[in-house]
């Protein structure tokens, strides 16, 4: 789909039209904004970071983050709805891990770069 050219009222640098033509779609921005909104909560950010490194059940995530299982379940639902984590069932137990997507990989690396931490071996 070709983007509609937008005519700006003022031209300041001459490169505005090229930049506007490359501007991400509202859908793309909405996806990124939702992911970042979910990771704006410290508890969800910790859970997400943990699940970038391992697959865990709610009980273990709750113990690792010193949160209640219902609170962890709430955060997991929000992360899952945002497409940041995935779940799989093994018997009666649900296991969660980070989704295998480009945005998750980039967010994971950004978190570690900003926090100046590195992945555990």
Secondary structure as UniProt FT lines:
FT   HELIX           16..22
FT   HELIX           26..38
FT   TURN            39..40
FT   HELIX           42..51
FT   TURN            52..53
FT   STRAND          56..57
FT   HELIX           58..65
FT   HELIX           69..81
FT   TURN            82..83
FT   STRAND          85..90
FT   TURN            91..92
FT   STRAND          93..98
FT   HELIX           102..115
//
